[in-house]
Amino acid sequence: MADTTHTSTNTVARPRKSIKWGTVFDHTILILGSLFMLVPILMVLQTVTTPDLETIKNGPGLTIGTELDDNFAKAMFQASGFSGENTGTSMLINSLILGVGFAVGKIVIGMMAAYAIVYFRLRFATFAFWLIFTTLLLPLEVRILPSYEIVQQLGMLNTYSGLIIPLVASATATFFFRQFFRSVPNELVEAARIDGAGPVKFFIDILVPLSQTMIAAMFIIMFVYGWNQYLWPTMITTDEDMYTLVRGIKQITQDLEGTNVPEYGRANMLALIAILPPVLIVIFFQSWFVKGLTESDK
Amino acid sequence: MKSAGFTTRWLPILLLVPQLSIIAIFFYWPALYAMQSSFYLQDPFGFGSTFVGLENYSSLLSSSEYMKVTRFTVVFTALVTFFSLALALLLAVKADNVLRGAKTYRTLLMWVYAVAPPVAGFIGVMMFNQSWGPLTELARSIGWDFKLGVNFNDTASAMILVSVWKQVPVNFIFFLSGLQSIPKSVREAALIDNRSSFGRFWDVTFPLLAPTGFFLLIINITYSLFDTFGVIDTMVKGEPGNNPMTLVYKVYVDGFRGNDLGGSSAQSVILMVLVLALTIFQFRLVERRIHYT
């Protein structure tokens, strides 16, 4: 890196030179970096269009095949496993339920709790604050087994509530909304009180519309987080009709072992379906997403 | 709390009930349960348990396998953290430099953020496929007979590569937003003072980025310890065997597959202490951060 940046100095110092080698170098690094990110997905894209036998014989090549719709049909409607219930379609629906349910649950519960902490005179507010924010300290991964035992005792295995609610038990969204509510000017709540608005009216008519951008940013981050959950769904869902795409990926990987003609096209198609929704959301709502991500950690 | 708050009594309690009950049931109960069962030895067939004091802990600390997993976790964490931070910093500095195509580069370099770790692991398994994987062939062309899932070091390298691939985007986003928040006046002043851009980077940009870097350091350590679970689980194809694994993966394997609740809980408690220490360290850094900026 040392000499590279050096070159760009010279260009800054002498900007009239016709070819700016420093800029060329910067672009070279960025293109190499982008390729590092892109090549794996290009391989996936190539494999989903290619007949499995060709992939097995030659590996992924540079040509685009004709098997796309065939592989798509296999991925969406053909089940792996024993029960025949975990088709791509059913896994996709479960992933959507998990992603949306998790994001909505997090936002609703977080906003309510943050509103109570910031806007009310409560004797035990500080205590509640610490109770809630201690949860930021310990990720689910360090307490998986006891969490599993408890969810089992509550009879919530293989249910959507058992899948979603324990994941909601951390205070990231609450923390985020608390920071945001604190930055809302005090005059607003004073004006609302003078106008005779109660706490419920103030929340629904003023605070929620004011938080729209924040809610959108949180929704994107939380949806991606929920959609991508792996360890918890792996433990909690044993019925194949409850699998999410991300949870099913291990079985898909294992299915490729020990068969004569591994279905690479179908497997890669399922991986692609697992990747696309969160990636598209992040790309299309980039500015909200980046804002939410970099501000939530301040 | 706001100085001009509402004084209604029942409403805030009602608003707090969902959050508090969820964390009571799914956070505090399991955490305490883990601490309690770490002092017990569970009967493998489910017939009660015996209090054994610190025995679970002492047998862990004297177990050579646990030490091996700990050593691997430390090396793995250090390498993943270093490479994903260094690569992201380089790319962020370059992306901040260029004028043309800046937005396109930003998109191309950050979309992997949304890929789930196990899916990244699956793609890794494809890239390192024994008979046709592009990366296996690349390794073969330089005389490296790469065997994913068979050779310990090969599997570990592949896991590190995939984990870095997955983590670069997050670091890139934070470094870039850190770079863009450096005021223009500071940059211009530095440009007058120091004509070497390399010198400018070390004397001006790097110290200003240090708070972001410290913060990301903790984020990356936590990522390497916990979020790489999915990468590891798919890349060993569910057969831990002689393959490399991290501490979190061992909690899962021992507790969930091996039915050793006591030992697994003791491991959980050790990890909890580790994360607590990291977080406290991070909070102190965040307080320092305010003074920087």
Chai-1 contact restraints between the chains, C-beta under 6 A:
chainA,res_idxA,chainB,res_idxB,connection_type,confidence,min_distance_angstrom,max_distance_angstrom,comment,restraint_id
A,A2,B,F198,contact,1.0,0.0,6.0,A-B,restraint_1
A,T5,B,S197,contact,1.0,0.0,6.0,A-B,restraint_2
A,T5,B,F198,contact,1.0,0.0,6.0,A-B,restraint_3
A,H6,B,F198,contact,1.0,0.0,6.0,A-B,restraint_4
A,S8,B,S197,contact,1.0,0.0,6.0,A-B,restraint_5
A,T9,B,S196,contact,1.0,0.0,6.0,A-B,restraint_6
A,T9,B,S197,contact,1.0,0.0,6.0,A-B,restraint_7
A,A13,B,R195,contact,1.0,0.0,6.0,A-B,restraint_8
A,D26,B,K94,contact,1.0,0.0,6.0,A-B,restraint_9
A,D26,B,N97,contact,1.0,0.0,6.0,A-B,restraint_10
A,D26,B,V98,contact,1.0,0.0,6.0,A-B,restraint_11
A,I29,B,K94,contact,1.0,0.0,6.0,A-B,restraint_12
A,L30,B,K94,contact,1.0,0.0,6.0,A-B,restraint_13
A,L30,B,Y105,contact,1.0,0.0,6.0,A-B,restraint_14
A,G33,B,L91,contact,1.0,0.0,6.0,A-B,restraint_15
A,G33,B,L109,contact,1.0,0.0,6.0,A-B,restraint_16
A,S34,B,L108,contact,1.0,0.0,6.0,A-B,restraint_17
A,M37,B,V112,contact,1.0,0.0,6.0,A-B,restraint_18
A,P40,B,I123,contact,1.0,0.0,6.0,A-B,restraint_19
A,G59,B,W132,contact,1.0,0.0,6.0,A-B,restraint_20
A,I109,B,P18,contact,1.0,0.0,6.0,A-B,restraint_21
A,I109,B,Q19,contact,1.0,0.0,6.0,A-B,restraint_22
A,M112,B,L15,contact,1.0,0.0,6.0,A-B,restraint_23
A,A113,B,L16,contact,1.0,0.0,6.0,A-B,restraint_24
A,A113,B,Q19,contact,1.0,0.0,6.0,A-B,restraint_25
A,Y115,B,L15,contact,1.0,0.0,6.0,A-B,restraint_26
A,A116,B,P12,contact,1.0,0.0,6.0,A-B,restraint_27
A,A116,B,L15,contact,1.0,0.0,6.0,A-B,restraint_28
A,A116,B,L16,contact,1.0,0.0,6.0,A-B,restraint_29
A,V118,B,K2,contact,1.0,0.0,6.0,A-B,restraint_30
A,Y119,B,K2,contact,1.0,0.0,6.0,A-B,restraint_31
A,Y119,B,G5,contact,1.0,0.0,6.0,A-B,restraint_32
A,Y119,B,F6,contact,1.0,0.0,6.0,A-B,restraint_33
A,F120,B,G5,contact,1.0,0.0,6.0,A-B,restraint_34
A,F120,B,F6,contact,1.0,0.0,6.0,A-B,restraint_35
A,F120,B,P12,contact,1.0,0.0,6.0,A-B,restraint_36
A,R121,B,G5,contact,1.0,0.0,6.0,A-B,restraint_37
A,R121,B,T7,contact,1.0,0.0,6.0,A-B,restraint_38
A,L122,B,P12,contact,1.0,0.0,6.0,A-B,restraint_39
A,A128,B,L16,contact,1.0,0.0,6.0,A-B,restraint_40
A,T135,B,I23,contact,1.0,0.0,6.0,A-B,restraint_41
A,T135,B,F27,contact,1.0,0.0,6.0,A-B,restraint_42
A,L137,B,L276,contact,1.0,0.0,6.0,A-B,restraint_43
A,L137,B,T279,contact,1.0,0.0,6.0,A-B,restraint_44
A,L138,B,M272,contact,1.0,0.0,6.0,A-B,restraint_45
A,L138,B,V275,contact,1.0,0.0,6.0,A-B,restraint_46
A,P139,B,F226,contact,1.0,0.0,6.0,A-B,restraint_47
A,E141,B,F226,contact,1.0,0.0,6.0,A-B,restraint_48
A,E141,B,V248,contact,1.0,0.0,6.0,A-B,restraint_49
A,V142,B,S268,contact,1.0,0.0,6.0,A-B,restraint_50
A,V142,B,L271,contact,1.0,0.0,6.0,A-B,restraint_51
A,V142,B,M272,contact,1.0,0.0,6.0,A-B,restraint_52
A,R143,B,P30,contact,1.0,0.0,6.0,A-B,restraint_53
A,R143,B,A31,contact,1.0,0.0,6.0,A-B,restraint_54
A,R143,B,A34,contact,1.0,0.0,6.0,A-B,restraint_55
A,R143,B,S268,contact,1.0,0.0,6.0,A-B,restraint_56
A,L145,B,G255,contact,1.0,0.0,6.0,A-B,restraint_57
A,L145,B,S264,contact,1.0,0.0,6.0,A-B,restraint_58
A,P146,B,P30,contact,1.0,0.0,6.0,A-B,restraint_59
A,P146,B,Y33,contact,1.0,0.0,6.0,A-B,restraint_60
A,P146,B,A34,contact,1.0,0.0,6.0,A-B,restraint_61
A,S147,B,P30,contact,1.0,0.0,6.0,A-B,restraint_62
A,I150,B,W29,contact,1.0,0.0,6.0,A-B,restraint_63
A,I150,B,P30,contact,1.0,0.0,6.0,A-B,restraint_64
A,P166,B,F26,contact,1.0,0.0,6.0,A-B,restraint_65
A,V168,B,I22,contact,1.0,0.0,6.0,A-B,restraint_66
A,A169,B,I22,contact,1.0,0.0,6.0,A-B,restraint_67
A,A169,B,I23,contact,1.0,0.0,6.0,A-B,restraint_68
A,A169,B,F26,contact,1.0,0.0,6.0,A-B,restraint_69
A,A169,B,F27,contact,1.0,0.0,6.0,A-B,restraint_70
A,N186,B,K2,contact,1.0,0.0,6.0,A-B,restraint_71
A,N186,B,A4,contact,1.0,0.0,6.0,A-B,restraint_72
A,V189,B,A4,contact,1.0,0.0,6.0,A-B,restraint_73
A,E190,B,A4,contact,1.0,0.0,6.0,A-B,restraint_74
A,P199,B,F6,contact,1.0,0.0,6.0,A-B,restraint_75
A,P199,B,T8,contact,1.0,0.0,6.0,A-B,restraint_76
A,P199,B,L11,contact,1.0,0.0,6.0,A-B,restraint_77
A,V224,B,A114,contact,1.0,0.0,6.0,A-B,restraint_78
A,N228,B,A116,contact,1.0,0.0,6.0,A-B,restraint_79
A,Y230,B,P118,contact,1.0,0.0,6.0,A-B,restraint_80
A,Y230,B,G230,contact,1.0,0.0,6.0,A-B,restraint_81
A,L231,B,F229,contact,1.0,0.0,6.0,A-B,restraint_82
A,V246,B,A116,contact,1.0,0.0,6.0,A-B,restraint_83
A,V246,B,P118,contact,1.0,0.0,6.0,A-B,restraint_84
A,I249,B,P118,contact,1.0,0.0,6.0,A-B,restraint_85
A,I249,B,V119,contact,1.0,0.0,6.0,A-B,restraint_86
A,I249,B,F122,contact,1.0,0.0,6.0,A-B,restraint_87
A,K250,B,T234,contact,1.0,0.0,6.0,A-B,restraint_88
A,K250,B,G238,contact,1.0,0.0,6.0,A-B,restraint_89
A,T253,B,F122,contact,1.0,0.0,6.0,A-B,restraint_90
A,T253,B,V125,contact,1.0,0.0,6.0,A-B,restraint_91
A,T253,B,T234,contact,1.0,0.0,6.0,A-B,restraint_92
A,T253,B,K237,contact,1.0,0.0,6.0,A-B,restraint_93
A,Q254,B,K237,contact,1.0,0.0,6.0,A-B,restraint_94
A,Q254,B,G238,contact,1.0,0.0,6.0,A-B,restraint_95
A,A271,B,V119,contact,1.0,0.0,6.0,A-B,restraint_96
A,A271,B,F122,contact,1.0,0.0,6.0,A-B,restraint_97
A,A274,B,V119,contact,1.0,0.0,6.0,A-B,restraint_98
A,I275,B,V115,contact,1.0,0.0,6.0,A-B,restraint_99
A,I275,B,V119,contact,1.0,0.0,6.0,A-B,restraint_100
A,P278,B,A114,contact,1.0,0.0,6.0,A-B,restraint_101
A,V279,B,W111,contact,1.0,0.0,6.0,A-B,restraint_102
A,V279,B,A114,contact,1.0,0.0,6.0,A-B,restraint_103
A,V282,B,A114,contact,1.0,0.0,6.0,A-B,restraint_104
A,I283,B,T107,contact,1.0,0.0,6.0,A-B,restraint_105
A,I283,B,W111,contact,1.0,0.0,6.0,A-B,restraint_106
A,V290,B,I173,contact,1.0,0.0,6.0,A-B,restraint_107
A,T294,B,S177,contact,1.0,0.0,6.0,A-B,restraint_108
